[in-house]
Amino acid sequence: MAAASWYHRDISRVVAEELLAKAGRDGCFLVRDSESIAGAYALCLLFQRHVHTYRILPDNEGLLSVQTIQGIQAKCFRSLPELISAYQQPNNGLVTPLLYPVHRPQEAADEDSDGEDGRGGHACSTVPTGESWGGTGPGAPPIRPHISQQLQLRLQEQVHSSPCSDFMGFMAEYLTQHLPLDLAALRSGHPQLCHLSSALVTACQALHSEIDFTLAGLETLARVFEPPLSPRSPAREQVSPGLLASNPDLELLLNKISAVNHLLSSLEKKVLMSLQDTVSRHNLALPTPMAPPQDSKPMATQCFEVKVGKSQRAALMVDVEMGTVTITKRGSGSPEEVIPQDKILQLIKYQSVQSKVRLVYDRDPQRNLSKDFIFPSARKREAFCQLLQLMKIQHSNLDEPDLISVYVGTWNMGSTPPPRSLASWLTSRGLGHTQDETTACIPHDIYVIGTQENSLGDREWVEFLRASLKTLMAIDYRVVALQCLWSIKMVVLVKPEHERRISHVHTSSVKTGIANTLGRERMGTPSWAGGLPHGTSVPPELGVPAGNKGAVGVSFLFNGTSFGFVNCHLASGSEKTHRWRNQNYSDILRSLALGDKRLSAFDLTLRFTHLFWFGDLNYRLDMDVQDVLTHVTKKEFDILLAVDQLNLEREKNKVFLQFREGDISFPPTYRYERGSRDCYVWQKFKTTGVRINVPSWCDRILWKSLPETHLVCSSYGCTDDIVTSDHSPVFATFEVGVTSQFVPKKAPGTGPEPLACIEWDSIEVIVKTASRSKCYIEFHSYCLEEAQRSGENTTQSCDVPGFLRMCWSAKQLPVLNPILPDLEYLGDQHLLLSIKGMESCESYGECCVAMRSMISSTAQQFETFLFHRGEETGSMRGWMKVRVPKDRHSTRERLYEWISFEEEEDAPAEDSPPCPEPPLRSRPRSLPEVTSSYTNPAYFIFEGLP
């Protein structure tokens, strides 16, 4: 049954308000799912250019009622259609009767898709119409749903909780399309259930290769101890064919499963008997265990040729293991100068001269010296800084690290096996901003590897990656997580010494596309024709996109720092389908269940200290293919990046708000001729004609960090020697500051402990909404024992259509007391704020405020954007202060603060005069400058500007 046309499922509040604004008539209404209460609904009603939202709540018996104004008797209804019908009458407690339903956008006609072949469907949740819910008006008797509908509802209850939810997609298609045919055959006396058999064969197709792989291994192991009969010989016990075994493919699968079961049940016994017999007959002793291999290869001493001053040549020798830097001037006859690592105070990178660095070190207790060195290239300078950073880390007395390195890789493997070696990919060598050869083989602390169209088995792929890293780095990396959705896979590996620092691991996956199904190359009548999936609307000009796409996600804590990783494969195609990619991104952002459950109401991009988003995003270049090829040949990448769909959509604030990406200085990674990187294959011959695939940067890595945190992208590029796929693998490496469990330096005394406090002078918020609802602010932070909330806003105005301005004074804002009062602890903390309606408790936007720059005895100004479900929904600014007790002001410099940036100044002498203190570091680039007016032009109207 089709869903009621006024029911829009899981659209956001912003989208609902936009639909009502387009309708523009008093009494227009729609119903959507509630964002604050699972299983509830929100009735959105337009009256006098403002949207009024009422919650529809179910009771313990499943009856629905509307929360209206006080004094109006609540009425209960058995179904949404019955409720809507009743409220079309006046005097029911609403501002106006429900007069004009706003319908869902209609499905568009089918068109050929550029996606890969699919394998079935996934059921979509709908609100049944009055016919299946029990009538269209008050008092209508319930009608018993068809058996197919009953089974679909049961299946839906299992989809979100079952670990085999991929399998559920095939079963959903069977229940929707083929179950009636099997029922008809059953009534005619044919009990074979042919259509169920076909559905099971399709659903279990991937099992054949997995079972063959497992079976071969078990047979080999069994033959080591006792040569058994072939598991496929006639002597092996066979499964008796049943009603579903009439299909030979299914019968073969059942026989394989039986063989695996037989081997598993007998193998342990055979091995035990064989070992016992061998030991007793030959009086063997157990072998001495081999010594474990070294954790990592020792770092060789590295030498850099540099210039000191204007013309003096010198050599810098960096010995990471010994912890020294040696300066040898060429041809001067002066002795070598050896600087121990604990005497190096600071490294300063010049921004105007990318190859220049200043080294500040302590010669004696009264003298600090600084020297400037110019390297042959910026890459050599970065390698030198990286080695000194590594030296500081290795010789640090800290129990927990301040700084770690993270590798992120993405590759669309094109459904073909990988080459024997992935060395260039895993060591960030190739084209673009790559690692210098002196540092390429320094092992990273965390490897996150995402693939799409990966045809290898899950276990096989993980072991291949671990073996590759062990060969390259001599480290046996541990598996933190493996998350897969069809051929989309993500593997997270970590150094063994960090394994204990990883906690709170969560994984999730999301299917995208029409009905969140596996797509087809050419789609006929879609199985979702009764209604679109949650939150999905079809732009009429786009037709039907491929649905074999989705995303996998992994999140975890590294000590006190939260990480999130999303690997996705978005909709393919060159033309207007970038709109579908935007929709895929929105669906993933809304549906991935990652991070702390207490923060589930917040935008996914605000739940983590650092969030990395990568994969085959499939955004293309909006330029003629011949022009693209000309610019690629000339390496004129800036011209191409100006027409890159992802960049254009980000500039419009459609996707990836506030995300960052490294500079792209490598050629487009798609679509190459397989077996070569010399030419692009831009024509794709299909049954419907020739499809043009413009060479594009489909494969990308982006990230978003909370304000005032440390993250530096140290490489971003692609390989040029891995040619098995039509995509080139892409890599990025990051230097990430991390925090650990804070231990107060001052032992607690007998008296009351002094408290730090967070005080607010005022908060002003502007949100994009047509509502006049009063709101409150909810405060979340790991430094608070529990979430706090403010009173309702003191003033509000909506002089400009589509915007609501609200203010809170100090009296309505709570004083917050962190659990620890120490400056060092509070400087790493963040506050998450959510603006919520007093009546609906739904969010109008969320934001994050870093506490570090707010620590002061006087109020400091802050300003930030509001986000909700990946969209910018407004802006917030205000005045606050974080007061810290005087005896808790001690702090320490972090290792990542040891390297700073500075603009070019007058060139110093070779040995500059003593400097009592290292130069002050510039303001962190992640921290926006405080302004007295809103920076978003959309809000200038509130400043009295034109």
Secondary structure, 3 states (H helix, E strand, C coil): CCECCCECCCCCHHHHHHHHHHHCCCCEEEEEECCCCCCCEEEEEEECCEEEEEEEEECCCCCEEECCCCCCCCCCECCHHHHHHHCCCCCCCCCCCCCEECCCCCCCCCCCCCCCCCCCCCCCCCCECHHHHCCCCCCCCCCCCCHHHHHHHHHHHHHCCCCCHHHHHHHHHHHHHHHHHHHHHHHCCCCCCHHHHHHHHHHCHHHHHHHHHHHHHHHHHHHHHCCCCCCCCCCCCCCCCCCCCCCHHHHHHHHHHHHHHHHHHHHHHHHHHHHHHHHHHHCCCCCCCCCCCCCCCCCCCEEEEEEECCCEEEEEEEECCCCEEEEEECCCCCCCEEEEHHHEEEEEEECCCCCEEEEEEEEECCEEEEEEEECCCHHHHHHHHHHHHHHHHHCCCCCCCCEEEEEEEEEECCCCCCCCCCHHHHCCCCEEECCCCCCCCCCCCEEEEEEECCCCCHHHHHHHHHHHHHHHHCCCCEEEEEEEECCEEEEEEECHHHHHHEEEEEEEEEEECHHHCCCCCCCCCCCCCCCCCCCCCCCCCCCCCCCCEEEEEEEEEECCEEEEEEEEECCCCCCCCHHHHHHHHHHHHHHCCCCCHHHCCCCHHHCCCEEEEEEECCCCECCCHHHHHHHHHCCCHHHHHCCEHHHHHHHCCCCCCCCEECCCCCCCCECECCCCCCCECCEEEECCEEEECCCECCEEEEEEECCCCCEEEEEEEECCCCCCCCECCEEEEEEEECCCCCCCCCCCCCCCCCCCEEEEEEEEEEEECCCCCCEEEEEECCCCCCCEECCCCCEEECCCCCEEEEEEEHHHCCCECCCCCCHHHHCCCEEEEEEEECCCCCEEEEEEEECHHHECCCCEEEEEEEEECCEEEEEEEEEEEEECCHHHCCCCCCHHHCEEEECCCCCCCCCCCCCCCCCCCCCCCCCCCCCCCCCCHHHHHHHCCC
